[in-house]
C-alpha cells in the first residue's frame, strides 16, 4: 500500500513537470563599469565594521551591556 501512494504522487507530478515551459532567452550581461561600487575595498570594510559595531552597541542590554536575548520563554 505504501508503494501505491508513492506511485500516485509520482504520476501526479509528471503532468506538472511536463507542462513547465522554459524560456530559453539569452540574458544580456552588462559590462558597464559605472554599475560597480565607487568604494575601495578598505572603505567598504571600514563601513561594514562600523555599522556592525553600531548595531550591537545600540542594541545592547542596558544593565549588562551584552547582546539582547532573542529567546522569550513567556
Rosetta constraint file for C-alpha pairs under 8 A:
AtomPair CA 1 CA 5 HARMONIC 6.89 0.50
AtomPair CA 2 CA 6 HARMONIC 6.69 0.50
AtomPair CA 3 CA 7 HARMONIC 6.05 0.50
AtomPair CA 4 CA 8 HARMONIC 6.15 0.50
AtomPair CA 5 CA 9 HARMONIC 6.12 0.50
AtomPair CA 6 CA 10 HARMONIC 6.08 0.50
AtomPair CA 7 CA 11 HARMONIC 6.13 0.50
AtomPair CA 8 CA 12 HARMONIC 6.10 0.50
AtomPair CA 9 CA 13 HARMONIC 6.24 0.50
AtomPair CA 10 CA 14 HARMONIC 6.47 0.50
AtomPair CA 11 CA 15 HARMONIC 7.59 0.50
AtomPair CA 12 CA 16 HARMONIC 7.33 0.50
AtomPair CA 13 CA 17 HARMONIC 6.22 0.50
AtomPair CA 14 CA 18 HARMONIC 6.13 0.50
AtomPair CA 15 CA 19 HARMONIC 6.01 0.50
AtomPair CA 16 CA 20 HARMONIC 6.63 0.50
AtomPair CA 32 CA 36 HARMONIC 7.83 0.50
AtomPair CA 39 CA 43 HARMONIC 5.87 0.50
AtomPair CA 39 CA 44 HARMONIC 6.03 0.50
AtomPair CA 40 CA 44 HARMONIC 6.22 0.50
AtomPair CA 41 CA 45 HARMONIC 6.12 0.50
AtomPair CA 42 CA 46 HARMONIC 6.12 0.50
AtomPair CA 43 CA 47 HARMONIC 6.16 0.50
AtomPair CA 44 CA 48 HARMONIC 6.23 0.50
AtomPair CA 45 CA 49 HARMONIC 6.10 0.50
AtomPair CA 46 CA 50 HARMONIC 6.06 0.50
AtomPair CA 47 CA 51 HARMONIC 6.13 0.50
AtomPair CA 48 CA 52 HARMONIC 6.06 0.50
AtomPair CA 49 CA 53 HARMONIC 6.13 0.50
AtomPair CA 50 CA 54 HARMONIC 6.17 0.50
AtomPair CA 51 CA 55 HARMONIC 6.08 0.50
AtomPair CA 52 CA 56 HARMONIC 6.48 0.50
AtomPair CA 53 CA 57 HARMONIC 5.94 0.50
AtomPair CA 54 CA 58 HARMONIC 5.86 0.50
AtomPair CA 55 CA 59 HARMONIC 6.05 0.50
AtomPair CA 56 CA 60 HARMONIC 5.86 0.50
AtomPair CA 56 CA 67 HARMONIC 6.71 0.50
AtomPair CA 59 CA 67 HARMONIC 6.68 0.50
AtomPair CA 59 CA 68 HARMONIC 6.89 0.50
AtomPair CA 60 CA 64 HARMONIC 7.94 0.50
AtomPair CA 60 CA 65 HARMONIC 5.20 0.50
AtomPair CA 60 CA 66 HARMONIC 5.35 0.50
AtomPair CA 60 CA 67 HARMONIC 4.74 0.50
AtomPair CA 60 CA 68 HARMONIC 5.90 0.50
AtomPair CA 61 CA 65 HARMONIC 4.93 0.50
AtomPair CA 61 CA 66 HARMONIC 5.46 0.50
AtomPair CA 61 CA 67 HARMONIC 5.93 0.50
AtomPair CA 61 CA 68 HARMONIC 5.46 0.50
